[in-house]
Amino acid sequence: MRRITVKGELKSAQRMTFKGMVFYVFRHVYPPAEDTFLLAEHLEVGDRVLDVGTGCGILSVLSAVEAEDVVATDINPYAAACARLNAEINGVSERVEVLVGDLLSPLREEEIFDTILFNAPYLPTGQRSERLSPIEYAWTGGEDGRMVIDRFIQQAPRRLKPGGRILLVQSSLSGVKRTLRELRMMGLRAEAVDEQPAFFERIVLIEALS
Ligand SMILES: C[S@@+](CC[C@H](N)C(=O)[O-])C[C@H]1O[C@@H](n2cnc3c(N)ncnc32)[C@H](O)[C@@H]1O
């Protein structure tokens, strides 16, 4: 992979505004869409927030308006660079730390959060993770759409403070009932709390409380 520079990426970046804030979206980074906005409408986050799969960082930046401390992760290094830039230009970079890596693995061992956000890659694609380009990580959910969601559910609950909550977005094509069942098996109270119709599916927001 070539070296990522903000100057280089800005040449082909899209510029968008949301809730009065400006965001740049680099070429290999997921452009915020209906699933992002569904989650954004439910951001009451508390002091410490984890934004898994941050993309251009939009949910981290919005969270940092209220939260004292936001940690963002993404497996795509272009997304991490883009999220750092958007935190900077929106004046919240001191409260947003962006880490590159798989799901929750970049976190320090003792870290726990009031809110954990994940607009997950959820499309059933049949593709395997070792063959993906950086942008394909944004939507590729493997054979049944659950390749990333299932691993997230195994990792996230123990990172919640007592009384904390997970907000997870996925498609109706990739097993909402199964997600609710798995979250409940991890000891959380989980419900689908909102949804948005899309072309062939519903985009569903799931809330899970510790
Ligand atoms: C649907 S996009 C959402 C981006 C952004 N949060 C938003 O709502 O616009 C999913 C994001 O998850 C990231 N992602 C996919 N698999 C991941 C993994 N195993 N660990 C960390 N991030 C991952 C992708 O690179 C992508 O940025």
The ligand as a Tripos MOL2 file, in Angstrom:
@<TRIPOS>MOLECULE
LIG
   27    29     1     0     0
SMALL
NO_CHARGES

@<TRIPOS>ATOM
      1 C1        -20.4910    0.7610    7.0610 C.3       1 LIG1
      2 S1        -18.9170    1.4850    7.3540 S.3       1 LIG1
      3 C2        -19.3470    2.6770    8.6370 C.3       1 LIG1
      4 C3        -18.3980    3.8510    8.7040 C.3       1 LIG1
      5 C4        -18.8590    4.9600    9.6710 C.3       1 LIG1
      6 N1        -18.9040    4.4900   11.0380 N.3       1 LIG1
      7 C5        -20.2050    5.4870    9.2630 C.2       1 LIG1
      8 O1        -21.1910    5.1740    9.9590 O.co2     1 LIG1
      9 O2        -20.2850    6.1920    8.2440 O.co2     1 LIG1
     10 C6        -18.0870    0.1970    8.2840 C.3       1 LIG1
     11 C7        -16.6800    0.5630    8.7610 C.3       1 LIG1
     12 O3        -16.1550   -0.5330    9.5190 O.3       1 LIG1
     13 C8        -14.8080   -0.7430    9.1760 C.3       1 LIG1
     14 N2        -14.4770   -2.1370    9.4850 N.ar      1 LIG1
     15 C9        -14.8380   -3.2500    8.8060 C.ar      1 LIG1
     16 N3        -14.3540   -4.3450    9.3870 N.ar      1 LIG1
     17 C10       -13.6670   -3.9190   10.4750 C.ar      1 LIG1
     18 C11       -12.9250   -4.5890   11.4800 C.ar      1 LIG1
     19 N4        -12.7990   -5.9270   11.4890 N.pl3     1 LIG1
     20 N5        -12.3330   -3.8410   12.4410 N.ar      1 LIG1
     21 C12       -12.4360   -2.4840   12.4340 C.ar      1 LIG1
     22 N6        -13.1260   -1.7930   11.4930 N.ar      1 LIG1
     23 C13       -13.7320   -2.5030   10.5310 C.ar      1 LIG1
     24 C14       -14.7350   -0.4000    7.6960 C.3       1 LIG1
     25 O4        -13.4150   -0.1330    7.2660 O.3       1 LIG1
     26 C15       -15.6760    0.8080    7.6190 C.3       1 LIG1
     27 O5        -14.9800    2.0020    7.8400 O.3       1 LIG1
@<TRIPOS>BOND
     1     1     2 1
     2     2     3 1
     3     2    10 1
     4     3     4 1
     5     4     5 1
     6     5     6 1
     7     5     7 1
     8     7     8 2
     9     7     9 1
    10    10    11 1
    11    11    12 1
    12    11    26 1
    13    12    13 1
    14    13    14 1
    15    13    24 1
    16    14    15 ar
    17    14    23 ar
    18    15    16 ar
    19    16    17 ar
    20    17    18 ar
    21    17    23 ar
    22    18    19 1
    23    18    20 ar
    24    20    21 ar
    25    21    22 ar
    26    22    23 ar
    27    24    25 1
    28    24    26 1
    29    26    27 1
@<TRIPOS>SUBSTRUCTURE
     1 LIG1         1 GROUP 0 **** ****
